[in-house]
């Protein structure tokens, strides 16, 4: 029985099809003490071909390095395109400039973290390559990355507030407008980092939920 399960789990069949196939075979061989393989090599090949997506079958023919490059490119190109379109808006460019240099660090870290999640969606939901490697979602690193990104945003905001207060004190008497404008510009860092973290969390846990619905065994 263990050998049969290993055969099924080694297939390139996505979930939930792989789960139901294992369930069906386990039911059919229930009570059979034999540990002989149920499927021949030809059967396994046909099952994989039938259940795999067209994109998955196509990428399987490509070298592993080239495949990773193709997957990463397809996942990141839409993100880069959206980012370019957004930054063409005057409000967005003004918002980024107001936040200062730290906004570019927040964008770089957030882009990397969000890119990993988009890549997971592409591999797991579109290609449906449910290999052990792809099912390792590594939630802890996502949480730590979001925590670090949040701290960068909040820390940059406090630095901006400190600079505004310091300028107001050292150049007194100065209008309170300096403090208000400084606070407004400083808050951009906390706003951007929190929005990106929210998007990363929604994307990550949405994918986890979908895999749970598909009965896929996540690797922690």
Buried (B, 14 or more C-beta within 10 A) or exposed (E): BEEBEEBBEEBBBBBBBBBEBBEEBEEEBEEEEEEEEBBEEEEBEEBBEEBBBEBBEEBEEEEEEEBEEBBBEBBBEEBEEEBEEEEEEEEEEEBBEBBBEBBEBBBEBBBEBBBBBBBBBBBBBBBBBBEEEBBEBBEEEBBEBBEBBBEBBBBBBEBBBEBBBEBBEEEEEEEEEBBEEBBEBBBBBBBBBBEBBEBBBEBBBEBBEBBEEBBBEEEE
